[in-house]
Amino acid sequence: MDPQARPTRAFGLADETDGLYHALTDRAGLPAKTVSRNLTLTPSTVELARAETELLSETGREFFLRTSLERMALPDNAVVPPDCPPSLGVLSVDCLTMAGGMIAVIQPSGFDFTP
C-alpha cells in the first residue's frame, strides 16, 4: 500500500500494470505474485500515489483494501501485513481499517540525544 514500493523492489518484483491501484479503484481482488512457497506479495508502484487523491472523495474508501482482500482466495490462516505509507492518508487508513492488529516499526533519529 506504499507508493514507494520498497518490498516490491526488495523481492525483485515489478508491476507494469499498476494492479494494486486498479484493484483498489475498481474494488477488485488484489493481484498476487508468488515470492516463495509461503509468501505472496501484491506489488506496488508509484502510480498508487494517484489513488491517495482520487479516493479522497469516495464514500467508504477506508474499506477498499478490505473489499479487495475479501475478493481473493486466501487460506484461513493467511497473515496479511500491509506496508503502509509514512503518513496518515487514505492508504494508511485503509490498512488500519483492514487490520486486526498493528506493529509499529520506529527508527529513532532526528531528535535522539547522544551526550
Secondary structure, DSSP 8 states (H G I E B T S, - for coil): --TT-HHHHHTT---TT-HHHHHHHHT-----EEEETTEEE----TTHHHHHHHGGGSTTGGGHHHHHHHTS---TT--------SS-SHHHHHHHHH-SS--------SS----
